[in-house]
Amino acid sequence: YMDCAAKLGLDPLTCVALEDSVNGMVASKAARMRSIVVPAEEGRHDPRFALADVRLTSLEELTARHLRGE
């Protein structure tokens, strides 16, 4: 995530990561990005997803407000 932000010339604090895995979410948080998770059904209740800024059950729930952090 840090490399991606750097290559795009972006401050990680202004980025949002969409993830479906705990490892990906942890990586995005380590990069200081907002993290929106959409876990798979079998992992949906993993307590580690509580670290995410937003947890959704489907990408259909994703709105511009989530992306803006509102």
C-alpha positions in Angstrom: 0.0 0.0 0.0 2.8 2.4 0.8 4.5 1.7 -2.5 1.3 2.2 -4.4 0.6 5.6 -2.8 4.1 6.7 -3.4 4.0 5.7 -7.1 0.8 7.6 -7.5 2.2 10.6 -5.6 -0.5 10.4 -2.9 -0.3 10.9 0.8 -1.5 7.6 2.3 -3.6 9.6 4.8 -5.8 10.6 1.8 -6.2 7.1 0.5 -8.9 4.5 1.0 -8.3 0.8 0.8 -11.1 -1.7 0.0 -10.3 -5.1 1.5 -11.8 -8.5 2.0 -9.1 -10.0 4.2 -7.7 -9.4 7.6 -4.1 -9.3 6.3 -5.0 -6.7 3.7 -6.9 -4.6 6.2 -3.9 -4.7 8.6 -1.6 -3.7 5.7 -3.8 -0.8 4.8 -4.0 0.4 8.4 -0.2 0.1 8.7 0.1 2.4 5.7 -2.2 4.8 7.6 -5.0 4.5 5.0 -8.7 4.4 5.8 -9.8 0.8 5.5 -13.2 -0.4 4.3 -13.7 -4.1 4.6 -16.1 -6.4 3.0 -15.3 -9.8 4.5 -16.3 -13.1 3.0 -19.2 -14.8 4.7 -17.0 -17.4 6.4 -14.8 -14.7 8.0 -17.3 -12.0 8.6 -17.3 -12.4 12.4 -13.6 -12.3 12.8 -13.0 -9.8 15.7 -9.9 -8.4 14.0 -12.1 -6.7 11.4 -13.1 -4.3 14.2 -9.8 -2.4 13.3 -11.4 -1.3 10.0 -12.8 2.1 9.7 -15.9 0.7 8.0 -17.2 -2.8 7.7 -19.8 -3.7 5.1 -21.5 -7.0 4.2 -21.6 -6.3 0.5 -20.0 -3.8 -2.0 -23.5 -2.9 -2.9 -23.6 -1.0 0.4 -20.6 1.1 -0.5 -21.4 4.8 -1.0 -19.4 8.0 -1.7 -19.9 8.9 2.0 -17.9 5.8 3.0 -15.2 6.8 0.6 -15.1 10.4 1.9 -15.1 9.2 5.5 -18.4 10.8 6.5 
